Amino acid sequence: MAAPGTYMEPSTSTTSLDTTLSADLVSTQPNVKFLQDPVLIRDAVIGFSDGLTVPFALTAGLSSLGDSKLVILGGLAELFAGAISMGLGAVLASVTEKKRYEIMQAKERAK
């Protein structure tokens, strides 16, 4: 049986041993494809939902004011601010993950 988050090519064989071996070969490949990495899929779904929901809600709220220029300007400002915020969040998360990895390596070497 394939591990969660891995993609296994259809096999012509029907034995469970072949299926398990195929899943192990797919999951240990160093160049994991986009659709095989659950972390990337999760980040994409969260990014799409956040990137579409907030600008829509903001422009819907601003549309009650009746000024179309204000609605467009507010929507564009939120899109740019959201992009900057998500970019900085991703950079900070990767820097933190790198530092955590380096600390764990240093602890392993010290043992």
Backbone bond lengths (Angstrom), bond angles and torsions (degrees), N, CA, C in turn:
res aa  C-N    CA-C-N  psi(-1)  N-CA   C-N-CA  omega(-1)  CA-C   N-CA-C  phi
1 M - - - 1.456 - - 1.519 108.73 -
2 A 1.298 117.34 140.75 1.467 122.61 -178.06 1.518 110.28 -74.02
3 A 1.305 114.84 147.00 1.457 120.14 176.55 1.518 109.08 -70.87
4 P 1.349 117.55 151.62 1.465 119.57 178.33 1.525 110.91 -57.54
5 G 1.320 115.62 135.80 1.456 120.28 177.79 1.516 114.62 88.87
6 T 1.345 117.47 1.05 1.457 119.09 179.32 1.518 109.27 -107.67
7 Y 1.304 116.26 154.75 1.457 122.62 178.39 1.510 107.93 -111.84
8 M 1.320 116.46 133.44 1.449 120.33 -178.46 1.521 108.96 -120.28
9 E 1.321 116.67 128.25 1.457 121.77 177.73 1.527 109.13 -64.66
10 P 1.329 117.21 145.49 1.464 119.68 176.58 1.528 110.41 -60.73
11 S 1.299 115.81 138.96 1.457 121.39 -177.79 1.521 109.55 -110.51
12 T 1.330 116.40 148.27 1.463 120.01 176.22 1.517 110.26 -79.90
13 S 1.301 117.80 -19.43 1.451 122.43 179.01 1.522 109.41 -86.14
14 T 1.338 115.92 150.39 1.459 119.26 -178.58 1.517 112.82 -111.53
15 T 1.321 118.58 5.07 1.453 119.41 -179.68 1.519 110.51 -79.17
16 S 1.324 115.57 147.43 1.465 119.70 -178.96 1.527 111.27 -70.15
17 L 1.349 118.08 -26.83 1.459 120.60 178.38 1.520 110.52 -64.23
18 D 1.334 117.38 -44.75 1.464 120.59 178.37 1.521 111.05 -63.35
19 T 1.309 117.25 -39.74 1.461 121.23 179.56 1.519 110.53 -63.93
20 T 1.325 116.84 -42.90 1.460 120.50 179.26 1.518 110.88 -65.38
21 L 1.322 117.32 -42.59 1.457 120.04 178.86 1.523 110.98 -64.32
22 S 1.333 117.45 -41.35 1.464 120.50 178.41 1.515 110.80 -62.27
23 A 1.329 117.06 -41.33 1.465 120.51 179.90 1.520 110.53 -65.44
24 D 1.334 116.68 -39.18 1.463 119.50 178.83 1.518 111.15 -65.58
25 L 1.326 117.58 -39.17 1.461 120.51 178.83 1.522 111.39 -65.97
26 V 1.319 117.39 -39.84 1.466 120.75 -179.79 1.517 110.42 -68.16
27 S 1.338 117.78 -42.26 1.461 120.23 -174.56 1.522 112.91 -75.26
28 T 1.348 118.51 -17.07 1.460 119.51 -179.07 1.518 113.09 -99.31
29 Q 1.322 117.99 2.50 1.457 119.94 178.75 1.522 109.63 -68.62
30 P 1.344 117.98 135.68 1.461 119.95 -176.72 1.520 113.88 -69.52
31 N 1.326 118.42 -31.68 1.464 120.08 -179.36 1.524 109.16 -100.21
32 V 1.328 115.39 88.06 1.454 121.84 -178.03 1.519 108.74 -76.48
33 K 1.319 117.14 131.20 1.452 121.06 179.07 1.523 109.68 -73.12
34 F 1.329 116.15 162.12 1.462 121.94 -176.56 1.519 111.77 -56.55
35 L 1.320 118.09 -46.04 1.455 120.47 -175.75 1.519 113.06 -74.00
36 Q 1.310 118.24 -9.00 1.449 121.35 179.49 1.520 112.21 -93.75
37 D 1.308 118.93 -9.90 1.454 121.61 -175.57 1.523 109.69 -103.41
38 P 1.339 117.82 107.11 1.463 119.93 -176.88 1.523 113.43 -65.18
39 V 1.323 118.04 -25.96 1.463 120.33 179.37 1.529 110.28 -67.10
40 L 1.332 117.23 -42.61 1.462 120.32 178.19 1.517 111.55 -65.86
41 I 1.319 116.55 -39.14 1.460 119.67 178.78 1.519 109.84 -65.07
42 R 1.329 117.13 -43.79 1.465 120.86 178.97 1.524 110.78 -60.88
43 D 1.323 117.05 -45.67 1.464 120.45 179.15 1.522 111.70 -63.12
44 A 1.322 116.86 -38.63 1.467 120.01 179.26 1.522 111.35 -65.66
45 V 1.326 116.97 -42.29 1.465 120.42 179.41 1.523 110.62 -64.76
46 I 1.317 117.23 -44.86 1.463 120.57 178.60 1.522 110.29 -64.07
47 G 1.312 117.50 -42.13 1.460 121.03 179.07 1.514 112.56 -63.24
48 F 1.348 116.36 -43.51 1.465 119.28 178.25 1.519 111.18 -63.84
49 S 1.329 116.85 -45.02 1.462 118.56 -177.76 1.522 111.18 -65.29
50 D 1.313 117.21 -41.92 1.462 120.21 178.76 1.524 110.80 -70.44
51 G 1.309 116.65 -41.77 1.456 120.80 -177.58 1.516 113.99 -69.51
52 L 1.318 118.15 -23.26 1.460 120.80 178.97 1.523 113.00 -99.26
53 T 1.315 117.47 -34.01 1.458 120.94 -175.11 1.519 112.53 -72.26
54 V 1.306 117.53 -49.69 1.467 120.95 -174.72 1.530 112.16 -64.33
55 P 1.343 120.62 -48.80 1.471 118.27 177.94 1.532 113.24 -61.94
56 F 1.331 116.39 -37.67 1.461 119.18 178.56 1.523 110.98 -64.68
57 A 1.321 117.02 -45.05 1.465 120.09 179.68 1.526 110.94 -64.05
58 L 1.314 117.16 -40.86 1.465 120.33 179.55 1.521 111.14 -64.74
59 T 1.323 117.30 -47.07 1.463 119.14 -179.28 1.523 111.40 -67.90
60 A 1.319 117.77 -32.86 1.468 119.90 175.64 1.524 110.32 -64.90
61 G 1.318 116.32 -41.51 1.463 119.36 177.54 1.514 112.36 -67.31
62 L 1.324 116.85 -41.59 1.468 120.25 -179.90 1.525 112.33 -69.83
63 S 1.326 116.96 -25.04 1.468 119.07 -179.61 1.519 111.97 -66.06
64 S 1.318 117.43 -20.13 1.464 119.68 177.70 1.527 111.64 -69.13
65 L 1.332 117.17 -17.59 1.463 120.07 178.38 1.523 111.67 -75.84
66 G 1.320 117.57 -23.46 1.447 121.29 175.48 1.515 115.59 90.59
67 D 1.301 119.55 -8.32 1.466 122.32 -179.25 1.527 108.73 -96.97
68 S 1.331 117.45 110.39 1.464 120.57 -175.52 1.528 112.18 -67.85
69 K 1.323 117.80 -32.20 1.468 119.96 177.63 1.525 110.62 -64.00
70 L 1.322 116.38 -39.81 1.463 120.74 178.91 1.529 110.78 -66.15
71 V 1.312 116.87 -38.97 1.464 121.15 179.08 1.522 110.20 -63.62
72 I 1.327 117.05 -47.26 1.467 121.26 -179.47 1.523 110.85 -64.91
73 L 1.322 116.71 -45.82 1.463 120.56 179.97 1.531 111.32 -63.48
74 G 1.319 116.75 -43.14 1.471 120.46 178.08 1.516 112.23 -63.84
75 G 1.338 116.97 -41.25 1.463 120.46 178.29 1.512 112.62 -64.38
76 L 1.332 116.51 -43.42 1.470 120.09 178.21 1.527 111.55 -66.28
77 A 1.328 116.31 -40.71 1.472 119.57 178.50 1.525 110.52 -61.80
78 E 1.328 116.70 -40.17 1.459 119.61 179.51 1.516 111.04 -68.47
79 L 1.318 118.02 -37.84 1.466 120.37 177.75 1.527 111.34 -61.42
80 F 1.323 116.63 -45.72 1.470 119.74 179.32 1.526 111.45 -67.03
81 A 1.329 116.74 -42.91 1.465 119.83 179.26 1.527 110.80 -64.33
82 G 1.325 116.74 -39.98 1.460 120.23 178.06 1.519 112.48 -65.13
83 A 1.329 116.39 -39.51 1.468 120.02 178.61 1.519 111.00 -64.72
84 I 1.332 116.23 -43.43 1.470 120.11 178.40 1.522 110.13 -63.86
85 S 1.320 116.49 -44.08 1.463 120.79 -179.57 1.523 111.68 -62.08
86 M 1.326 117.04 -45.79 1.468 119.76 179.52 1.522 111.48 -66.22
87 G 1.325 116.64 -38.37 1.464 119.81 177.88 1.514 112.17 -63.06
88 L 1.329 116.52 -46.34 1.466 119.99 178.30 1.524 111.24 -64.73
89 G 1.327 116.65 -38.59 1.464 119.85 177.52 1.518 111.97 -62.15
90 A 1.325 116.71 -41.44 1.467 120.52 179.02 1.521 111.22 -66.41
91 V 1.340 116.83 -40.74 1.470 120.34 178.85 1.520 110.22 -63.89
92 L 1.323 116.99 -47.17 1.463 120.10 -179.87 1.525 111.58 -63.41
93 A 1.320 117.13 -38.70 1.464 120.07 178.40 1.521 111.30 -64.98
94 S 1.328 117.76 -41.16 1.464 119.77 -179.60 1.525 111.49 -70.18
95 V 1.341 117.33 -37.00 1.470 120.06 177.33 1.524 110.02 -64.65
96 T 1.329 116.31 -43.03 1.460 120.30 179.06 1.519 111.20 -64.16
97 E 1.321 117.10 -42.08 1.464 120.67 178.33 1.524 111.14 -63.57
98 K 1.325 117.37 -39.42 1.463 121.20 178.70 1.524 110.54 -64.36
99 K 1.336 116.86 -44.03 1.466 120.02 178.58 1.524 111.02 -63.46
100 R 1.331 116.68 -40.82 1.463 120.43 178.63 1.529 110.07 -61.60
101 Y 1.329 116.65 -42.81 1.459 121.19 179.46 1.527 110.65 -63.07
102 E 1.337 116.77 -42.74 1.465 120.52 179.41 1.525 111.27 -64.30
103 I 1.322 117.46 -39.54 1.467 121.10 178.13 1.525 110.27 -64.87
104 M 1.338 116.69 -41.98 1.462 119.82 178.98 1.530 111.18 -64.96
105 Q 1.337 117.16 -37.93 1.465 120.13 176.67 1.523 110.65 -65.11
106 A 1.327 117.38 -41.81 1.464 120.69 179.42 1.524 110.62 -63.15
107 K 1.320 117.63 -39.21 1.467 121.01 178.01 1.520 110.82 -65.91
108 E 1.344 117.13 -38.64 1.461 120.62 178.29 1.524 111.20 -65.16
109 R 1.332 116.43 -41.72 1.467 119.95 179.34 1.519 111.40 -66.50
110 A 1.327 117.67 -32.38 1.460 121.50 -178.21 1.528 111.77 -70.74
111 K 1.325 117.51 -22.54 1.479 120.33 -178.12 1.481 112.47 -72.16
